């Protein structure tokens, strides 16, 4: 068995080939493209080997290329590779060497590595589409805040605080059309609104035959876009052996400190995708509004005032993740309890 560490960059990839005993056979650099990856494949022809790289923008495509060609390739979570990122002797050759060494020790069960789950094909397309949809939604909300702030500073008042509708936008154009900056902000807002609607239609088109997305839409307050955004991260519920692991994946599990006889639980880890925690928060609020007698809404009402707002929201988000886990695992629609 050979172990190959890959340190990938925009234009250059550095490989370190290590034997089963830890001896470095070769370190070489090549282009960070399919031609460069073929160079390694040719060198290792007839040999059994594995490849490890740090997950990044410049290694995902290289990893995909290896996987398609049957190479046993892995991407490690960069947050877990602190020995590389914090090393004083950080060079491309040293990084490739360390990655090869980590891979060898991990394969022998002597070291724990956090291997990233890399989605491919339609799952990756859906994830990227949903990420872009969330970014557009965020930009739309920020633009609305800029509109409201600009109008307040310039004493441009409206009879209603709800400026989200197209009717309100048209009225603003009619009444304050001479305000160039405001008109530009309105144009930006309408652009993001149109983009969001187009993306929603594309997401619905991609998910029209996905049973997991359909199951999540049975939860009151969760539409197709939100369900797709959640599933774009989960991908396959079979990856998670329990609801605890699903919560940990979303960064909603508490930090645990175990020292001697003392065990303490701190704030949530916040690992994973921050955008998805934002989506979970929106989903909880929508669910409580559309299902006021559901167990999450009742819990939120009964603990309001007794818990800090942020702590209460985290608890409700965890309950929603528990609900999502059960629905997907059992493949049964939502039932109010």
N, C-alpha and C positions, 0 to 999 in steps of 0.2 A: 504494500500500500504506500502511495505517495501522497503528500499533503502540499497543496499549492496555496500560498498567500497572494492575494491580488490587491495592490494599492492602485486604485484607479483615479485618474484625473481627466481634465477636459480633453487633452490631446495625447497624453502618455499613460500607459499602464505598466506597472512594475510587478513582475512575478518572482516569487521565491519558491523553489521546488525543494521539499524536504523529504527525507526518507522516513521509514517507519521508526528508525532508531533516533531520529532528530538530526541527522547529518544533513547539512545543506548541500544539495547536489548542484544547484545552479541558481543564480539571480540574474535576471535580464530584463530589459525594458523594450517595449514595442509600442506601436500605435494603439490608441484606445478605440478600436473599431473592429468590425468583423475580421478584417485581414490580420490584425494583431492577435485576435483570439484564435484564429486558425493556426497561427504560429505555435501557440502552446499545444493545441490539439495534435498537431503533427509531431511535436517533441515527445508527447506522452502516448503516442500511438502504440497499442498493444499492452499498455500498462494500466493498472487500476489506480485511480486517483480521485481526490476530492478537491474542490476549490472553495476558498472562503474570502469574501471581501466585506468591507464596511458598507452598509446600505447608504447610498447617496444618489444624487442626480446622475453622477457620472459612472455609476456601477450597475444600475438597474438594467440598462439595455444590454450590457455585457453579460450579466447573469442570465437574462432571457435567451441570449444567443447560445450560451452553454447548455441551458436546460433543453432547448429545442433540439440540440444535437446530442442529447443523451448524457451529458456530463453531469456528475453529481456536484451541483453548485449550491452554495449557501450565501446569504447576506446576513451579517450580524448587526444587531441594534447598536448604533454608534454611541448611545448614552452609556452602554455597558462596557465600552472599550476604553476606559479612562486611562489605562496604562499607556495607550498609544497617544491619545489626545493630550495628556499631561506630561508626556515624556520630554526630558530636556534634550535628548539626542534624537529628535524627531526628523527623520529623513525618509524619503520614499523607500529606499532599500531596507531600512530598519523596520518601517511599518509593514512591508511585505513579509519580512522575516518573522515579525511578531505574530502576524495573522496566520502564517503557516504553522507556527508553534502552538498558537491557541487552537487551531483546527485539529492538530495531532492530539493534544491533551484532551480536548473535548470528545474526540472520537474514541479515546481510550477510557472515558469516564472519569478523568482526573481533574476536569475543569468544567464549570457551568458557563454556558454561553446563551445569550438571548438571541435566538435566530428569528429574523423578521419573516413574516408571512407575506410573500410577494404574490399579489393577484395578477392574473394575466387574462388576455382575451376580452370577452364582454364584461367580466367583472371589473377589470381595470378601466374600461371605457365608461362604465356606469359610475365608478368612484370619481374619476376625473370630471365627469359631467356634473355630479353632485357637488363636488368641491367648488367648481366654477359657479354653480347655482348659489351656493352659500356665500361666495365672495360677492356676487352681484347683489344678493339680498342685503348684505352688510353695507355695501356702497350706497344702496338705495336708502337705507335707514340713516346713514351718516349725512347724505345729501339733504334729507328732509330736516334734520337737525340744523344744518347750515341755513336752510330756507327760513325756518322759524326764527333763528337767532338774527339773521339779517333783517327780517321784517320788523322784529322788535326793536332793534337798534335804530332803525330808520322810521319808527312810528307808523308802520304800514299795517293797520289793523284789519282783521277779518271778523265777521260775526260768529264764526265757528272755529274751534281749535282743530277740528278734523280736516286737515288739508290734503289727505291722501287721495281723494277721489279726483277723477278727471274734470268733473264739474267745478271743484274748488280751484283746480289749476287754471282752468279757463277763466274763472272769475278774477284770479290774481293777474293773469295776463291783461284782462280788460281794464282793471282798476289801476295797475301799477306798471303798465307797459313801458313807461319811460325809464324805469330802473333797469339799466343794462345788466348789472351783476345779477339781480334777481331773475331776470329772464334767462340768463345763462344757467343759473342753478335749476330753474324749472326745466330747461331743455335736458340737463343732465339727469334729473329725476325721471323724466318721461322716457329717456333712453334706457335707464336701468329697469324701469317698469316693463317696457317692451321686451327687453332681453330676458327678464325673468319669466314672462309669459311664454316666450318662445322656448326657453329651456324646460319649463314645466311640461309643455307639449311633447318635447323630445324625450323627457324622462318617462312620461306616460306611455309613449310609443315603445320604449325599450323594455318597460316592465309589464306590458300587457299580458304576457304569458307566464310571469313569475308568481308562483303560488305563495312564496314567502312574503312578498310585498303585499299581495292581496290579503293574506292573513293579518298583517299588521294594520291594514286599513279598516279592519273590523273594530279596532280600538277607537272609541269616540274621540274626535279631535285630531286624529292622525290621518292625513290625506296621502295621496300617492307619492307626492314629492318628499314629504317627511319620512314616509316608510322606506322609500328608495334610498334616502340619505343614510338612514340607520342601517339598512341591509348592505349598503356599499362598504360599510366598515366591518360588519359581522361576516359577510360573504356566505359563510356556512356555519350554522349553529352547532354542527357536529364537532367543530374545533374546540368547543368549550364543554368541559366535563361537568360543570355546575354553574349556577347563577353567580356564585362568588367569583369564578374566573371571568365571567362576562363583565361583571362590575369592575374587576381589576383591569381588564383590557381597556375599558373606557376611562380609567383613572379615577374611579369613584370609590375604590376601597381605601380604608384608613391605613395610615402608616402604623406599623407595630414595632415597639421597642421592647425587647425581652432581655432583661439584665438580672441575673441571679434569680431571685424569687419575685421580681417585680415585672409585670407586663403592662405596658401603657399603650393606648391607642391615640394617635394624633389626628391631624387633618388628613384629608384625602390625598392620595399620591399625586394626582393631576398628571399621571403618565398618559400617553396616548394623544389623541387628537383633540385640541382645545375647541375646535369648531363643532365637534360632535357633542361635547358637553353643552355648548350653546344651543344646539338643536334639541338636546334632551330637555333643557330648561323650557324652551318654547313648547315642546310637546306636552310637558307636564301642565303648563298653564292652559293650553288649549283643551287638554283632556279634562281638567277640572271644570272648565267653563261649559263644555258640552256634556259632561257626565257628573253633575254636582252630587249625585248620590252614590257614586262609585267609591271604592274603599280608599283610593288615593286622595280624592277630594275631601272625604270625611276626615281622614288623618290630618290633612293640611289645615282644615278648619279647627279641629279639636286641639291641635298643638300650637296654633297661632298665639303668640304672646308668651307661651311657655318655653319656646325655643327661639334662638336667634334666626333671623330671616334666612341667612345663608345656609345655616345648618339644617333648617327645616326643608329648604329646597333640595339640598343634597339627599336628605332622607327620602323625599318624594321621588327624586330621579332614580334612586336605587330601587324603590318599589316599582317604578315603571319598567326598569330593566329586568326585575324579577318577573314581571308580567309578560314582557316580551319573550323572555327565555322560555317560560312555560308554554306560551302560544306556539312558538316555533318548534319547540321540542316535541310537543304533543300533536302538532299540526291540527289544532282545533281553534275556531274563531273565539273572539272575546266574549266572555259572559260576565255580566255585572254581579258583584258579590258584596 
